[in-house]
Amino acid sequence: MSTQQPWNHEEFEAKLREKGAAYHIHHPFNVMLNTGKATPEQIRGWVANRFYYQIAIPVKDAAILSNTPDREVRRQWIQRILDHDGYEITAPDGTTVRDEGGIEAWIKLGEATGLSREEIVDLRHVVPGVRFAVDAYINFARQRPWQEAVCSSLTELFAPKIHKERLANWPEHYPWIESAGLQYFRNRVSQARRDVEQGLAVTLNYFNTREMQERALNILQFKLDVLWTMNDAMANAYGVNK
Ligand SMILES: O=C(O)c1cc(C(=O)O)c2c(n1)C(=O)C(=O)c1cc(C(=O)O)[nH]c1-2
């Protein structure tokens, strides 16, 4: 057991952010995608496989909702499910508000790359390594205390940069993908920032001894490994061009 003093919030947050060095933004398969070296086949392979992650996220968030007795947390956390699944809500006066949600936006991204809706949603292209890695994330959220599951979402600290990189580079390198198809990435930049604020607040407060803070870093590493392993599996299936 560690007998050291806990890091203060600033130090602890800095330790979490240091973990960005192991983010999948640095994986050779992602570097290939974001530097314009990928073939249409490789891009389609990535989009079709990442769809399995997209559909897992609201399931994972529903596990967190079901595990927390804290109503204030649930009030905020439910937004993530709406972000991905979309919603159609009719007020008592009959007015309806709808949003197609991130999963639908991801399907549109897939269609913009030349995949059919059917071959995306029936998961035929999802390779075993991606499936196992994503399932591990869902299982972790189902089985561990909800604060640990919240902590595991903190790879989102590093996500705005990867989305912005795609928005900056894909139109130049892959002009055959219609710009409207990239809407998912545009939406996520601000959504990820908001998610991170909430996830960080829970994590900084809950992991309040040095031993727990070290556990939080290991949890974040687990999630980084989920994303890294997905990229390994896709690199194995589709290859990496130098
Ligand atoms: O494209 C990416 O590289 C990337 C990474 C991550 C991430 O770091 O987990 C997420 C997303 N995108 C994303 O779009 C998203 O909605 C999301 C939710 C979560 C989460 O763990 O709750 N991660 C991510």
The ligand as a MOL file (V3000), in Angstrom:
LIG
                    3D

  0  0  0     0  0            999 V3000
M  V30 BEGIN CTAB
M  V30 COUNTS 24 26 0 0 0
M  V30 BEGIN ATOM
M  V30 1 O -12.2660 9.1060 -32.6140 0
M  V30 2 C -11.6520 8.9110 -31.5780 0
M  V30 3 O -10.4230 8.7690 -31.5420 0
M  V30 4 C -12.4280 8.8370 -30.3230 0
M  V30 5 C -11.8700 8.4160 -29.1430 0
M  V30 6 C -12.6640 8.3190 -28.0010 0
M  V30 7 C -11.9660 7.9650 -26.7620 0
M  V30 8 O -10.8860 8.5110 -26.5290 0
M  V30 9 O -12.4390 7.1160 -26.0120 0
M  V30 10 C -14.0460 8.6000 -28.0980 0
M  V30 11 C -14.5100 9.0770 -29.3350 0
M  V30 12 N -13.7210 9.1800 -30.4140 0
M  V30 13 C -15.8720 9.4730 -29.5070 0
M  V30 14 O -16.2320 9.9200 -30.6020 0
M  V30 15 C -16.7800 9.3280 -28.4430 0
M  V30 16 O -17.9570 9.6560 -28.5960 0
M  V30 17 C -16.3150 8.8080 -27.2240 0
M  V30 18 C -16.9800 8.5020 -26.0310 0
M  V30 19 C -16.0380 7.9310 -25.2290 0
M  V30 20 C -16.1900 7.3530 -23.8840 0
M  V30 21 O -15.2670 6.6480 -23.4690 0
M  V30 22 O -17.2500 7.5450 -23.2520 0
M  V30 23 N -14.8510 7.9260 -25.8480 0
M  V30 24 C -14.9870 8.4530 -27.0690 0
M  V30 END ATOM
M  V30 BEGIN BOND
M  V30 1 2 1 2
M  V30 2 1 2 3
M  V30 3 1 2 4
M  V30 4 1 4 5
M  V30 5 2 4 12
M  V30 6 2 5 6
M  V30 7 1 6 7
M  V30 8 1 6 10
M  V30 9 2 7 8
M  V30 10 1 7 9
M  V30 11 2 10 11
M  V30 12 1 10 24
M  V30 13 1 11 12
M  V30 14 1 11 13
M  V30 15 2 13 14
M  V30 16 1 13 15
M  V30 17 2 15 16
M  V30 18 1 15 17
M  V30 19 1 17 18
M  V30 20 2 17 24
M  V30 21 2 18 19
M  V30 22 1 19 20
M  V30 23 1 19 23
M  V30 24 2 20 21
M  V30 25 1 20 22
M  V30 26 1 23 24
M  V30 END BOND
M  V30 END CTAB
M  END
